[in-house]
Amino acid sequence: MSRRKPWGDAENVAVDVLWEDATMLVVNKPSGVLSTGPANVPSLEADLQAWLQQRQSAAGKPVVRLVHRLDRPVSGALLVARTARAARVLSEQFQARMVDKRYLVMVEGRVDDPQGRWLDIIRKVPDQPRAELVGENVAGGKPAVLKFTVQRRWDDRTLLEIQLETGRMHQIRVQAASRGHAVLGDVAYGSQRVFGPQVTDPRQAAIALHSHRVAFRHPKTARPITVDAPLPTYW
């Protein structure tokens, strides 16, 4: 359900709520938007804070706690806690790898294997907003594991479904690019293909990576919940 609410002097901000109750929400994050950011910097977290503030009559800021993040150029399902307890319980589920996160990603070239598992070691590049593969025993290196299944192939690109087993910085982007299959539009990791709407600010550009499904236990009732996020229309 798409919620569109105006506030302040800014234009209406679209908040695409996929699922919600009193303890948490699942929202469909658009590409080109930060999940969270410093004060006075536009972000999904700030939009949600303002939107929830309008809905409640009580004074004070509503609780908005993102329990995970999506990279700025990535779209899709994002879990948001509305209470401190929900944030703690959901964070514990992520740490215990109880949350099933599925992504759709369009990559350059043909991936021949119908399915497989990629295991690498990734570290954040010092003083840079990017990650890289490294060898064993390199300082800062951490295991990165994912499973993939081919959904469709073309001569020059492949659609994959990815299931993350770990959550490292830019993990899908780095692991795919290192195998010669950069995510479409991801110039930071070598993509030669244009993807998504044209933008004047390169920071708002999209890449062909979408968090299309998330499954978790409700933080209060422990009931299993699965939420799907539809692909953006430009896909």
N, C-alpha and C positions, 0 to 999 in steps of 0.2 A: 504494500500500500504506500503510495507516494504522498508525502506530507509537504505542503508548500505554505510557508508562513512568513509574513514580513515582520521586520523589527527595525527599530532605529531609523536612520535615514538611508540604509542600504537597500539594494534591490531585494526582491523576494529570493529566499534561499531554499532550494529543493532538498529535502531530507527524505531519502528513500528508505522507509522502514519496512523491513521484510517480516519481522516478527517482534512482538513486545509483550511484556507484562510489567507488573510493578517492580520487579527485581532487575530486569535486564532488557536489552534490545539487541536485535541483529539488524544492521543497516547495510545497504548496498552502496559502498564507497565509489564515487566516480574517479576516473583517472585524472591525473594532473592536480590533485588536491592532497595536501599533507594530512596524514592521519591525526597527528597532533603537532603543535608548534609553540613557540614562545608567545607571550602576550602580544596582542595587536598584530599577529601574523595569521592570515586566514587559514583555517584548518577545519576538518570535519568535527573534531572535538569541540571547537568554538561554536560551530553552527548548531550542534546538538545541545550545547549548554544554553544557547539563546532560545532555541525552539522549545526546550523543556521548561525554561523559565516562563515563557508566555503561557504555557498550559497550566502551570500551577498557580494557585492564589496565595500561597504562603510566602512570606518574605525569605530572602536568602537564596543562595545559588543551589540548584539541584545537583545531586551527585552524578558525575559523568566520569567513568573510569574505563579507559580502553585497556583490555587485558591482553591484546596483541596488536600488531601493526601490519599495515600493508604499505609497500613502497609507494612513493608519490605517483609514479606512472602506472600503477597497478589498480585495477578495479575489483569490486566484488564484496563478498560477505565479510563483515567485521563484527565481532562480539563486543558489546558495551555493557558494563555493569552499572546499575543504578543505586546500589548500596555497597557499603564497605565489605559486608560479609559476602555478597555475591562476587565481588572482585577477588576476594581471597580464595573462595572455593573454585572459581573458574581458573585462576592462576595456578592453583594446585593441579587441576586437571591437565593444563598445558604442560606443567613440569613433569607429570607422570605419563605424558604422551597418551592421554585418554581422549583427546580431541582429534577427530578425523577431519583433516582439511584436504579438500580436493580442488585442483586448479585445472583450467583449460588454458593451453598455451599453443600458439601458432609459431613454429620455428622454421628457419630457413633450411632448405634441402630436404631430402628424403631420409627418414629414419626407417631403416629396413627391418629391424627386429620388431615383431608385433608387441612385445612387452619386455620389460627388463628392470634392472635395479642399478642405479648409479651410486657409487661410493667414492667419496673424495675427502680431502682435507682442505678446509677453507679458513682463511684468516682475513680480517679487515686490513686493508692497506694503511699503514701508519700515516696519519695526517691527511688522508684522502677519503672522500665519501664513496668508496667502492671496495670490493673484495676481490680476492684472488685465490687460486689453488696453490697449495704449497706441498712440500714433501713432509714425511714424518719427522717428528722431533723439531719442527720449526716453531719458534716462539709465537704464540698466539693462534696456532693452527688448531682447528676443531673438526671432528668427523662430521661429514654432511652426507645424508643418505636420503634417497627418494626412490619411489617406484613410478614407472610410466607405462601407459598403455596407448598404443596408436588408435586414434579414433577415425582418422581419414588421411589419405595421402594424395598429393598432387605431384607433378613433375619437379616442382621447385620449392615445395613447402610441405609441412606435416602438422596435423593437429593432434596434440597429445593431451591425455588426462594425466595429471601428476598427483601422487599422494605423498606428502611429506612425512618422513619419519623423524627428521630433525628440523629445527628452525634457525638456520644461519642467515647472516646478512646476505641479501641478494642471491640466495642459494640456487633457486631454479635458473636464474639468469646466468650465473657463473658456470654452473655445471653443464647447461645446454650449450653455451657459447664455446666452452673448452672442447666440446666434441664436434665443433664445426656447425652447430645448429643454433645460432644466435636467435633470440626472440625477435620477431618482426618489430621494427621501430626502435629497438634498444641500441641506440648509437653508442652508449657508454660501454657496451660490450661487443662492439663490432658489427652490428646489423647494418646492411646496405639497403634495406627496404623501408619505404615510407609506410606508416601505419596510422590510422585514426584521423580525426579532424585536424585541419590545419590550424596552427596557433602562432601568435606572434612571439610569445614567451616560450622558449624551449623547455622551461621547467614545467610547463603545463601539458607537455606532449604525452600521448598515451603509448603504451607498448601492448603487444598482443598477449597479455597475461591477466587472467581473471580468476578470482577466487569464487568458484561456482557452487561449492557445497561445503557446509560445515555441520558436523554432528558432535553433540556433547550431552552431558547430563545436566538437567536443570539444577542450578545451584541451591535451590530450596527443597524441591521434591525428589530430586535424583531421577526424574523421568527422562528417558532418552528423547532427544529432540534433534531433528535434521532439518536444515533450512537451505533451500536452493536460491541462488541469486541469478536472475536472467542476464544473459549477455547484453552489453550495450548495443544499440541499434547499428553502430558503425562497423560491428563485426560482420 
